Amino acid sequence: MKNSIADRVFDFLKKYPPFNLLKNDDLLEISKQVSIIYLEKGDTVFKKGDDFNTDFYLVRNGAVTLFHTNSNNEQEVLNICDAGDVFGVRPLITKENYKLTATANEESIIYAVPIDIFQTVTSDNANVYKYLITAFATNAYDPYTAEETGKIFVDYLPHTSQDMVNFQSANYTKRPITCNIDSPLKDAAIKMSTHKIGCIIVTNEHEYPIGIITNSDIKNKIATGLFPIETSVSYIMSSPVITAKKGLTVADGQLQMIKHNIGHLCITKDGTVNSRLLGVLTHHDILVSLGNNPSVILKAIKRAKRTRKLRTARLKANNLLKSYLEQNIPLSHIIKIISQINDTVTAQAIVIALKKMPTPPPVSFSWMAIGSQGRKEQLLFTDQDNAIVFNDVSESKYKETQDYFLKLAKLVTKSLNKIGFEYCEADMMASNPEWCKSLSEWKLQFKDWILNPDEKAILLSSIFFDYSHVYGDEKLIDDLSDSIFENLNKTSSFIKFLGIDAVKSPSPLGFFKQFLVEQDGEQKDLFNIKSRAMMPLIDAARLLILNNKIKGINNTSERYEKLAEIDPNNKELYESCSYAFKALLKFKTKQGILHNNSGKFIELKTLTKEEQLKLRRCFKPIHEIQESLKLRFDLKNFI
């Protein structure tokens, strides 16, 4: 005989995760065992400290409030579960007493799902387990344990496709052939011939690599008569060598070779030239491991002579990005690859533009990426943010020199626009005289922002303090960075202003744990994931990294990882911020690809319950890092 109650339960459960991930027969078996509980407003399902039950729960109608009671007996609402939300899953994950209290927020009906039967029919379903882990961490009072956070934000490696090879450890020659620095080239060449190898590493008495000699060096420097065969290797070798740690991935090795235009990487004990040589990774080793890969795109970019070719190559990177996201390639690797492609596109656009200029640059210069590209977080086509710093010239030549670089910048920004990067609406581009200055002028600009902070200065600082070198003389960037940190030592008010700015945006969730959406305009009822979720994390990371006087780390997740390293007392908080930011960036990127836009504004009703749950899970670290900043920088009286 048909069980009408079980059927009604079945019809409801199949709409919501994780039950919608089950086979119909399994779901029906669970539905038969579900208990239906009616609650009046204020009724309690379980209390903090209660022994765990044999069921977990799903809201059918109404709403259930989850709250934590602190040491002062004050209640803090952590979540309000409505129709389709699961709660009380602690017994499924860890056999501990409840850490929260669950109370009916209004007249409600909930389903009690027996854990035993549920575990029996879902024992081999990883997706169900993954969803419930997310639900557990979303409602848990302490979200920062390594176990829970790691399971939420873990980046899963692909199980198929040749692209997985990119993220395997590179196979390198473990016993490289070496010679000491006093050896004559003839002896080195005999070794290379005997062992049938294309290079030999020059080492010092500590077995540290100090140079490399290749077949090309012998052909170009010896066979041409430039040096005699008895010449010491120290005159022939290329130095310093480029090094890496053992365990580097194929993709990382490949990017290093492309970036430095080399065919060999020395693998050392700690990844620097100041440790023992362990092996050599060659370009041939990479080719053996790879078929089609990002190097094809990067090489096409470097060979491009026209903007149209650059656009074609960059569009291929979009397909690569989409493919990597679909395969759940770790986001940290995706960021490295796409950022390298973006920087290479910009650099080649500059090379093409320089050939169109009537004369070479009058002085050395550096092209800076600022904003999201400066942070290595620009995965999709977004607007341009860039600047130029050029070497100092006399006052009489300043206008002429600046005009040259403004003309160059206009050519470059025009090319980038054709490639797909929109012009910045606020005109924060190198083609604007405000953002094309000499090194001294830039130092004065940053000094003014730091020593005389106001609302405009803080707004501009949020963009210009996230810069990275893309093309030209990198020493100019280093000098500018040194000047910035010198000025930071002269005042504390700037950090205070940055702190106030970093905590001004409230949590992305309202009082009833509903997403805060835009209230008017074209984006009414849409959720701005960038300004409400990502920017608070970006701003907090920038503030903390500047306060700690750390140079050269611009990427938000890497900033938090560095902070976790230097401040072990807050390690779990910083790691949770890093995980959350990467999850938000991946979410925004996927939305952008899906809707063919920037992914900035999200129509929440298009998200599944599971997607909303994952998104909401990312918001807890925002609240925690902002509360931490308020205490650390004594901001409570300023907001």
VENLIN-V483498 format. One record per backbone hydrogen bond with DSSP energy under -0.5 kcal/mol. NH is the residue of the N-H (numbers start at 0). CO is the residue of the C=O. If there is no record, write none. Layout:
BEGIN
NH & CO
NH & CO
END
This chain:
BEGIN
3 & 1
6 & 2
7 & 3
8 & 4
9 & 5
10 & 6
11 & 7
12 & 8
13 & 9
14 & 11
15 & 12
18 & 15
19 & 15
20 & 17
21 & 18
26 & 22
27 & 23
28 & 24
29 & 25
30 & 26
31 & 27
32 & 28
32 & 29
33 & 29
33 & 30
34 & 111
36 & 34
36 & 109
38 & 107
41 & 103
42 & 39
44 & 101
45 & 101
48 & 97
49 & 46
55 & 112
56 & 86
57 & 110
58 & 84
59 & 108
60 & 108
63 & 80
64 & 102
65 & 78
66 & 64
66 & 100
67 & 75
69 & 67
69 & 73
72 & 69
75 & 67
76 & 74
77 & 65
78 & 65
80 & 63
83 & 58
84 & 81
86 & 56
91 & 88
92 & 88
92 & 89
93 & 89
95 & 93
97 & 49
100 & 66
101 & 45
102 & 64
102 & 100
103 & 42
104 & 62
105 & 62
107 & 38
108 & 60
109 & 36
110 & 57
111 & 34
112 & 55
112 & 110
113 & 111
114 & 53
117 & 113
118 & 114
119 & 115
120 & 116
121 & 117
122 & 118
124 & 121
125 & 123
128 & 124
129 & 125
130 & 126
131 & 127
132 & 128
133 & 129
134 & 130
135 & 131
136 & 132
137 & 133
138 & 134
139 & 135
142 & 140
144 & 141
148 & 144
149 & 145
150 & 146
151 & 147
152 & 148
153 & 149
155 & 153
163 & 160
164 & 161
165 & 162
166 & 163
167 & 164
169 & 247
171 & 169
172 & 279
178 & 200
180 & 202
182 & 179
184 & 230
185 & 228
186 & 183
187 & 183
188 & 184
189 & 185
190 & 186
191 & 187
192 & 188
193 & 189
194 & 190
195 & 192
196 & 191
199 & 212
200 & 176
201 & 210
202 & 178
202 & 200
203 & 207
206 & 203
208 & 274
209 & 201
210 & 201
211 & 237
212 & 199
214 & 197
217 & 213
218 & 214
219 & 215
220 & 216
221 & 216
221 & 217
222 & 217
224 & 221
226 & 220
230 & 227
232 & 182
233 & 180
234 & 231
235 & 231
235 & 232
236 & 232
237 & 211
243 & 265
245 & 267
247 & 244
249 & 167
250 & 165
252 & 248
253 & 249
254 & 250
255 & 251
256 & 252
257 & 253
258 & 254
259 & 255
260 & 256
261 & 256
264 & 280
265 & 241
266 & 264
266 & 278
267 & 243
267 & 265
268 & 275
274 & 271
276 & 206
277 & 266
278 & 266
279 & 172
280 & 264
281 & 279
282 & 262
285 & 281
286 & 282
287 & 283
288 & 284
289 & 285
295 & 292
296 & 292
297 & 293
298 & 294
299 & 295
300 & 296
301 & 297
302 & 298
303 & 299
303 & 300
308 & 305
309 & 305
310 & 306
311 & 307
312 & 308
313 & 309
314 & 310
315 & 311
316 & 312
317 & 313
318 & 314
319 & 315
320 & 316
321 & 317
322 & 318
323 & 319
324 & 320
325 & 321
326 & 322
327 & 324
328 & 323
332 & 329
333 & 329
334 & 330
335 & 331
336 & 332
337 & 333
338 & 334
339 & 335
340 & 336
341 & 337
342 & 338
343 & 339
344 & 340
345 & 341
346 & 342
347 & 343
348 & 344
349 & 345
350 & 346
351 & 347
352 & 348
353 & 349
354 & 350
355 & 351
355 & 352
356 & 352
356 & 353
365 & 388
366 & 470
367 & 365
367 & 386
368 & 467
369 & 384
370 & 462
370 & 465
372 & 369
373 & 369
374 & 370
375 & 372
376 & 371
378 & 376
381 & 379
383 & 421
385 & 427
386 & 367
387 & 434
388 & 365
389 & 436
390 & 363
396 & 393
397 & 393
397 & 394
398 & 394
400 & 396
401 & 397
402 & 398
403 & 399
404 & 400
405 & 401
406 & 402
407 & 403
408 & 404
409 & 405
410 & 406
411 & 407
412 & 408
413 & 409
414 & 410
415 & 411
416 & 412
417 & 413
418 & 414
419 & 415
420 & 415
421 & 381
421 & 419
426 & 423
428 & 426
431 & 428
434 & 431
435 & 432
436 & 387
438 & 389
441 & 437
442 & 438
443 & 439
444 & 440
445 & 441
446 & 442
447 & 443
448 & 444
449 & 445
450 & 446
451 & 447
457 & 453
458 & 454
459 & 455
460 & 456
461 & 457
462 & 459
463 & 459
464 & 460
465 & 462
466 & 464
467 & 368
469 & 366
470 & 366
472 & 364
473 & 471
475 & 472
476 & 472
477 & 473
478 & 474
479 & 475
480 & 476
481 & 477
482 & 478
483 & 479
484 & 480
485 & 481
486 & 482
487 & 483
488 & 484
489 & 486
490 & 487
495 & 491
496 & 492
497 & 493
498 & 494
499 & 495
500 & 496
501 & 497
502 & 498
503 & 500
505 & 503
509 & 513
512 & 509
515 & 507
516 & 514
517 & 525
523 & 520
524 & 517
525 & 522
526 & 601
527 & 525
528 & 526
528 & 599
529 & 599
531 & 527
532 & 528
533 & 528
534 & 529
536 & 532
537 & 533
538 & 534
539 & 535
540 & 536
541 & 537
542 & 538
543 & 539
544 & 540
545 & 541
546 & 542
547 & 543
548 & 545
549 & 544
550 & 548
553 & 551
558 & 554
559 & 555
560 & 556
561 & 557
562 & 558
563 & 559
564 & 560
565 & 561
566 & 562
569 & 566
570 & 567
573 & 569
574 & 570
575 & 571
576 & 572
577 & 573
578 & 574
579 & 575
580 & 576
581 & 577
582 & 578
583 & 579
584 & 580
585 & 581
586 & 582
587 & 583
588 & 584
589 & 585
590 & 586
591 & 587
592 & 588
593 & 589
594 & 590
595 & 591
596 & 591
601 & 526
603 & 601
605 & 602
606 & 603
611 & 607
612 & 608
613 & 609
614 & 610
615 & 611
616 & 612
617 & 613
617 & 614
618 & 615
619 & 616
621 & 618
622 & 618
623 & 619
624 & 620
625 & 621
626 & 622
627 & 623
628 & 624
629 & 625
630 & 626
631 & 627
632 & 628
633 & 630
634 & 629
635 & 629
637 & 634
638 & 634
638 & 635
END
